[in-house]
Amino acid sequence: MAFNFGGASSNASAFGGFGSTSSAGAGTNFNFSTPSNTGASLFGNTQNKGFSFSSGLGSSAPAGMGFGGALGSTGLGFGGFGGIQPAQNQQGGMFNQQASQSSQLFNTASALSAPSVLNDERDSILARWNQLQAFWGVGKGYYSSSTPPVEFSQENPFCRFKAVGYSCVPDVKDEDGLVALALNKKEVEVRSQQQQLVESMHKVLGGNPTLSVNVEGVRALPDDQAEMIIYLVERSPNGTSKRVPASTLYSYMEQLNVKSALQQLGVIMAVSRTALTPAQLKQLLQNPPAGVDPIIWEQAKVDNPDPEKLIPVPMVGFKELLRRLKIQDQMTKQHQTRVDIISNDISELDEEHLRVQLETIQSDLNAPTQFKV
């Protein structure tokens, strides 16, 4: 029977933090087990929290904002304290959502420029304190004695600790069926326990004898974690086999009971390794991530060193910057390891070539001398 989770499912890509979704791949004839309720998406409302597989090195710093007086250019256009206009309209948004966003922006502007809590000169000090919190991306901005304060997060448009980097766009197809799992185990542990992990995952995925779990590769991640890329092969009674689409496998793994079982195996995150469709890519590039200045986002697209292979991604906060730094350090170590392996292979070839030459010379010396008549 056709594979079904009880409704349409969506494929969350590695860039799920931007809110782009795509329809799940075509259904297959296999069945994991009895379908159950599908849980909320692992990347539902997070931004740039998924672990990366390959990170670009480029980045551009956000434009500066004045600390005193005017708050500088943030893409939100301060046209006076009451004249805040969003930089762009939310496409397809409802009127009440736009009104809520406008109200939030107005409250934020009031907290940063003209709070009226004490109604004396101390309000100007409070305004500067609110500015400092907004720039830092943490804290609460009090602007009125009768209304709740504004919550400042790192996604607020005034946070200074932001930049835009680049990540590689996956080039694999949904039909390849690749799903990457981040494991809270070291690479050595994963490799030594690989067979047990495969058998346990097969049971978690229903234990169907016509399905087999295969490992595409294992590599180390920062913080003593590891990445294991798997795919599922379905074998039919007539002897043919095919891979289960990545979107289908990922959707099944996102069910609450399956996700809970995978977490017991040490899986902390799953990502479907599928290429973005042109429509997804266009939507992602047209809509700046939350809290990122549209001007900076446009400049990041212009500065993209390889638009065909790289895509701009936001780096918000020191934790994200540290994460990317660790990933780059990890990739550098892997590249150095590969260079060392190649160097050793070349040395062995040189030694073998020298040995053959010496044996040839020795053979010529030991052969009886022949004279031409």
C-alpha positions in Angstrom: 0.0 0.0 0.0 1.1 3.6 -0.5 3.2 5.2 2.3 1.2 7.7 4.2 1.4 9.5 7.5 -2.2 10.5 7.6 -1.8 13.8 5.8 0.5 15.9 3.7 4.0 16.1 5.0 6.6 18.7 4.4 10.3 18.4 3.8 12.4 20.5 6.1 15.7 21.4 4.5 19.0 22.3 6.2 18.0 25.9 5.8 14.6 25.4 7.6 15.3 28.4 9.8 14.3 30.7 7.0 10.8 29.3 6.9 11.0 27.7 3.4 9.1 24.4 3.0 8.6 22.1 0.1 6.2 19.3 -0.6 7.2 15.8 0.3 8.5 13.5 -2.5 6.4 11.1 -4.3 5.1 8.2 -2.2 6.6 4.8 -2.4 5.1 1.4 -2.0 6.9 0.5 1.2 5.6 0.8 4.8 7.7 1.3 7.9 5.0 0.3 10.4 1.6 1.5 11.6 1.5 5.3 11.0 1.3 7.4 14.1 0.7 11.1 14.7 3.4 13.3 13.3 5.2 15.5 15.7 6.2 19.1 15.2 9.1 19.7 12.8 12.5 19.6 14.4 13.4 22.9 12.7 9.9 24.4 12.9 10.6 27.8 14.3 14.3 27.8 14.8 16.7 30.0 12.9 20.1 28.7 11.8 20.2 26.1 14.5 20.8 23.0 12.4 24.3 21.7 12.3 26.2 22.5 9.1 27.8 20.0 6.7 30.0 22.5 4.9 30.5 26.1 5.9 31.9 28.9 3.8 34.6 31.2 5.1 33.2 34.5 3.9 31.3 36.9 6.0 30.3 40.5 6.0 29.7 42.6 9.1 26.5 44.5 9.6 26.3 48.2 9.1 27.1 50.3 12.2 24.4 52.0 14.2 24.8 55.2 16.1 24.6 54.7 19.9 23.4 58.1 20.9 20.7 60.2 19.3 19.6 58.6 16.1 19.9 54.8 16.1 21.3 54.7 12.6 20.3 52.7 9.6 18.6 49.4 10.4 16.3 48.9 7.5 13.3 49.9 9.6 13.4 53.6 8.7 13.1 55.8 11.8 11.1 58.7 10.5 10.5 60.2 13.9 9.4 58.4 17.0 5.9 57.7 15.6 6.8 57.1 12.0 8.2 53.6 12.0 7.5 51.7 8.7 8.6 48.1 8.0 11.3 47.8 5.3 9.1 45.4 3.4 5.6 44.1 3.6 5.2 40.5 4.6 3.9 38.7 1.5 0.7 36.8 2.2 0.6 38.0 5.8 -2.7 38.7 7.5 -3.6 42.3 8.6 -3.6 41.4 12.3 -0.1 40.0 12.0 1.1 43.2 10.3 -0.6 45.3 12.9 1.1 43.2 15.7 4.5 43.7 14.0 4.0 47.4 13.7 3.0 47.6 17.3 6.1 45.7 18.3 8.3 48.0 16.3 6.6 51.0 17.8 7.1 49.7 21.3 10.7 48.9 20.6 11.3 52.4 19.2 9.6 53.9 22.3 11.9 51.9 24.6 15.0 53.0 22.7 14.3 56.6 22.1 11.5 58.0 24.3 10.5 55.9 27.3 8.1 57.5 29.7 8.4 55.5 32.9 9.6 58.1 35.4 8.7 61.2 33.5 11.9 63.1 34.3 15.5 63.2 33.2 16.1 59.6 34.3 14.1 58.4 31.3 17.0 59.5 29.0 19.3 57.3 31.0 16.8 54.4 30.8 16.7 55.0 27.0 20.4 54.5 26.7 20.2 51.5 28.9 17.5 50.0 26.6 19.7 50.8 23.6 22.6 48.9 25.2 20.4 45.9 25.9 19.0 46.0 22.3 22.5 46.2 20.8 23.6 43.3 23.0 20.4 41.3 22.2 19.3 40.4 25.7 17.2 42.0 28.4 13.9 43.9 28.8 13.2 47.4 27.6 10.9 49.4 29.8 9.2 52.3 28.1 5.9 52.8 30.0 4.8 52.3 33.6 1.4 50.9 32.4 2.6 48.4 29.8 4.8 45.3 29.9 8.5 45.8 28.7 9.8 44.8 25.3 11.8 41.6 25.2 15.2 42.0 23.5 16.5 38.9 21.7 19.4 38.5 19.3 16.9 38.5 16.5 15.9 42.1 17.2 16.9 44.4 14.3 19.2 46.5 16.6 21.4 43.6 17.8 25.0 44.4 16.8 26.3 40.9 17.0 25.3 39.7 13.6 27.0 38.9 10.4 26.2 37.0 7.2 28.3 34.0 6.1 27.9 31.4 3.3 27.2 27.7 3.4 27.3 25.2 0.6 23.9 24.3 -1.0 23.3 20.6 -1.0 23.5 19.2 -4.5 22.0 15.7 -3.8 18.6 14.7 -5.0 15.6 13.7 -3.0 15.8 10.3 -4.7 19.2 9.7 -3.3 17.5 9.3 0.1 20.3 10.8 2.2 19.5 11.9 5.8 22.2 13.2 8.1 22.0 12.4 11.8 23.9 14.3 14.4 24.9 11.9 17.2 26.0 12.9 20.7 28.9 10.5 20.4 32.5 10.7 19.3 33.4 9.5 15.8 35.4 6.6 17.2 32.4 5.4 19.2 30.1 5.7 16.2 32.4 3.7 14.0 32.9 1.0 16.6 29.2 0.8 17.3 28.1 1.3 13.7 26.6 -2.2 13.2 24.6 -2.0 16.5 23.4 1.5 15.6 22.2 0.3 12.1 20.3 -2.7 13.7 18.7 -0.5 16.3 17.7 2.1 13.7 16.2 -0.7 11.6 14.0 -1.7 14.6 13.0 1.9 15.2 12.0 2.3 11.6 9.6 -0.6 11.9 11.8 -3.6 11.4 10.4 -4.3 7.9 12.4 -7.1 6.4 12.2 -5.5 2.9 14.0 -2.4 4.2 17.7 -2.1 5.0 19.5 0.8 6.7 22.8 1.7 5.0 25.5 4.1 6.1 26.8 6.5 3.5 29.5 8.0 5.7 30.6 9.0 9.2 32.6 12.1 10.1 33.5 14.0 13.3 31.7 17.2 14.4 32.8 19.7 17.0 32.1 19.2 20.7 32.8 15.4 20.6 29.8 14.8 18.3 29.6 12.9 15.0 27.6 13.0 11.8 26.3 9.8 10.2 24.6 9.9 6.8 22.2 7.1 6.2 19.8 6.0 3.5 17.1 3.3 3.3 16.8 0.7 0.6 13.6 -1.0 -0.2 13.7 -4.4 -1.9 10.7 -5.7 -3.8 9.8 -9.5 -4.1 10.9 -9.5 -7.8 14.5 -8.7 -6.7 14.6 -5.0 -7.6 15.6 -2.4 -5.1 15.4 1.4 -4.8 16.2 4.0 -2.2 13.5 5.6 -0.1 13.2 9.3 -0.8 15.0 11.5 1.7 11.8 13.6 2.3 9.8 10.4 3.1 12.4 9.0 5.5 12.9 12.4 7.2 9.1 12.9 7.7 8.8 9.4 9.3 11.7 10.2 11.6 9.9 13.4 12.7 7.1 11.5 14.3 7.1 11.9 18.1 7.5 8.2 18.9 10.2 7.7 16.3 12.1 10.8 17.3 12.0 9.8 21.0 13.4 6.3 20.1 16.2 7.9 18.0 17.1 10.2 20.8 17.6 7.2 23.0 20.2 6.0 20.5 22.0 9.3 20.8 20.5 11.1 17.8 20.2 14.8 18.6 19.2 16.2 15.2 18.2 15.0 11.7 18.5 16.8 8.5 17.2 15.8 5.0 20.1 16.1 2.5 18.2 17.4 -0.5 18.9 20.2 -2.9 16.7 23.3 -2.8 14.3 23.7 -5.7 14.6 26.9 -7.7 11.3 28.1 -6.1 12.7 27.4 -2.6 16.0 29.1 -3.3 14.2 32.2 -4.7 11.9 32.5 -1.7 14.8 32.1 0.7 16.9 34.8 -1.0 14.0 37.2 -1.3 13.1 37.1 2.4 15.8 38.3 4.8 16.0 36.2 8.0 14.4 37.6 11.2 16.4 40.6 12.5 18.8 40.9 9.6 18.8 44.3 7.8 17.5 43.9 4.3 20.3 46.1 3.0 22.9 43.8 4.5 21.1 40.8 3.1 21.1 42.3 -0.4 24.8 43.1 -0.1 25.5 39.6 1.1 23.8 38.3 -2.1 25.9 40.6 -4.2 29.1 39.6 -2.4 28.4 35.9 -2.8 31.6 34.4 -4.2 29.8 31.5 -5.9 26.0 32.0 -6.2 25.7 28.6 -7.9 27.2 26.7 -4.9 26.9 29.0 -1.9 24.0 30.6 -0.2 24.1 33.4 2.4 23.1 32.4 6.0 22.9 34.6 9.1 25.3 34.3 12.0 23.5 35.7 15.1 25.4 35.9 18.4 28.7 34.6 19.6 27.5 31.0 20.0 26.8 30.8 16.3 30.1 32.4 15.4 31.9 30.0 17.7 30.0 27.0 16.2 31.1 28.0 12.6 34.6 28.5 13.8 34.7 25.0 15.3 33.3 23.6 12.1 36.0 25.3 10.1 38.6 24.1 12.4 37.2 20.6 12.2 37.3 20.7 8.4 40.8 22.1 8.4 41.9 19.1 10.5 40.2 16.7 8.1 41.9 18.3 5.1 45.2 18.1 6.8 44.6 14.4 7.6 43.8 13.8 3.9 47.0 15.7 2.9 49.0 13.5 5.3 47.5 10.3 3.8 48.3 11.5 0.2 51.9 12.4 1.3 52.4 9.0 2.8 51.1 7.3 -0.3 53.5 9.4 -2.4 56.4 8.4 -0.1 55.5 4.7 -0.4 55.3 5.0 -4.2 58.7 6.7 -4.3 60.2 4.0 -2.1 58.7 1.3 -4.3 59.9 2.9 -7.4 63.4 3.3 -5.9 63.3 -0.4 -4.8 62.4 -1.5 -8.3 65.2 0.5 -9.8 67.8 -0.9 -7.4 66.6 -4.4 -8.1 66.9 -3.8 -11.8 70.5 -2.4 -11.4 71.4 -5.3 -9.1 70.0 -7.8 -11.6 72.1 -6.2 -14.4 75.3 -6.4 -12.3 74.7 -10.0 -11.4 74.0 -11.1 -15.0 77.0 -12.6 -16.9 78.7 -10.2 -19.2 77.9 -10.7 -22.8 80.2 -9.6 -25.6 79.1 -8.9 -29.1 81.2 -10.8 -31.8 
